Amino acid sequence: MNLADLFNDKSIQGKVKTEMLSKSLLSKEITISDLIAFAKTQKDSPKATCIEALEFLTKQQPGSLEKKHFAFIVESLKEKAPRIKWESAKVIANTAQLHQKALDKSIVNLLENTEHTGTVVRWSAALALGEILKLKTTFNKDLLPAVENILAVEEKNSIRKIYLVAIKKITSKPK
């Protein structure tokens, strides 16, 4: 699959492009490294589509995302485009358990996104932070109070629920 041709083809809708990319990643027709190299050269919309395809892949195969790929996703959390932020956060939610030693930067970037005006950006940041909390790493010492502060100001119940479920999971006694 030629990535430039795919994105230049205006007859193919965005979701179809994501699906095609996802299938090509799963079948190893294209590599994650090639997709990321391409994404780095793109404007916001195609870059977000590439990251969305990675989100689909990592939902099915979390172990497919290597440390170097994870670093790209963490940096993408700082992009201006909301869709890039939320797709990147979902990839982190899918793969955090495999990259526990590299979570410090992702936590910082995700916490910044919890203050974003966009509900989907805040929701996806909550999803990733919730998954990180559930890992019960040493990061929880600072992360749990930060999440409790977010809960004090977050107005959307759908976002609050994500945090509350994660907190309940880490504070409940095993049966």
N, C-alpha and C positions, 0 to 999 in steps of 0.2 A: 504494500500500500504506500502510495506516495502522499505524504501528509500535506504538502503544499497544494497538490491537485485536489485533495479532498476539501480543504478549506476554501479553495478558490471556486469550487463548484457551488454556485448559488442555487442550483435546483435541489440541493440536499438540505433539508431542514436541520436545525441545531441539534435536536434530540436524536435524530437519525445519525448525525455525525458522531455524537457521543456513543451511541450504541455500536456503530461500526468500529470506532476506536477501541471500545471495551472488548469486543469480540476479537479484534486483531491482537490486543494485549494478551487475552486469555489463550489464544491459539499460538502465541509467540511469533506471529507474523511480523509484528513490530516489537521492539524492546522498550522497556521503561526508559532506559537511557536515551534512546532516539526520540521518544515522545517528549521527554523533558528538554532535551537540546532544542527541539523544535519550539516548544512552548516558550522557552526563554527569549526567543526572537520575535514573539508575536505580541499583538495588541491584546487588550483585556478580554474581549469575547472569545477568541480562539484559545487563548491561554486558559481561561476558565473552563472551556470545553475539554481541554486536555486534562486538567486537574479533575474534572468530573468523571472522566473515563478512568482515571487512577482511583477515584473513590469507589467506583463500581468494582474494579479489579480487587482492591484491598478488602472490600466487604466479603468477597468470595475467597481470596487468597492473601490474607494479611502478610504472610511471610515473603511475599514477592517484592516488597518494598525494602530495598537495602538502605543502609545508613546514609549513603550519599544522596539517595532519592528523598529520604526523610528530611534531610537538611534543606533541600529545595522547597519542600512543602512548608517547613517551618518559616522560611524566609518569605514565602508567598502570603503568609498571614498578615504581613505588613503592607501588602499592596493596597492601593486606593480603592480598587473596584470591589464592591460588596460580594459579588458572586465568587471572585477568587478567594476572598476571605472565608466564605462559608464552605466552599468545596474543600479548601485546604484543611479547615477544622474537622470536617467529616473524615478526611483521610487520616488525620491524627487520631481521631476517636477509634478508627479501625485498627490502627497499628501501634498505638502507644505502648501496649504490653510488650512489644518486641524491641522497643527503642527506649527502654527505661533510663538508660544512662545519658540519653540526649534530650531529655524532657525539659531541662531548665529554660532554654530559649523559647521552646514552644509554650511553656506556661506563661512566661512574660508576655509573649505576643498575644496569646489567648486572653489573658487578663485585660490587655489593652482593648481587645475587641468586645469585651463585656460592656464597654461604655459606648459602643457604636450606636447610632440612632436607628439603624436597621434591625428590626426584630429577628430576621433570619440569621444575621451575623451574630447577634447575641445568643440566639437559640443554639446555633452550631458550636459557638465557643463554649456554651454550657455543656453541650453533649461531650465535647472533647475533655473539658475539665472534669466532668463527672466520671468519665472513664479513667482519667489519670488518678483521681481521688480513690477510686475503687481498687487501684493497684496497691494501695497502702505502702507507698514508698516513703523515704525520708522527706520528700517534697511536701508531704501532707502537713508537716509541722507549720509551714508558712502558708500553704495553699488552703487549708481548712479555714483559718481565720479570714483569709481574703474572700473565700466563697461566702462565708457568713456575712461579711460586709456587703457583698453583692446582693445577697438575699434581703438585706435591710432596705435596699433601694429599688430592686427590680420589681416592676409593676405587673409584668405579664406572668400569669399563673402557669402557662405552658413552660416557660423558662424556669420559674421557681421550682416547679415539680421535678425537673431534671436534677437540679442541685439537691433537693430534699431526698430524692430516691438514693442518690449516691451517698449522702451523709448517713442516711438510715443504714445503708449496706455496710458502711465502715464502722458504725458505732453500735450496731446490734450484736448481741452475744450469739455465738454459734449454738445451734440446737443440739 
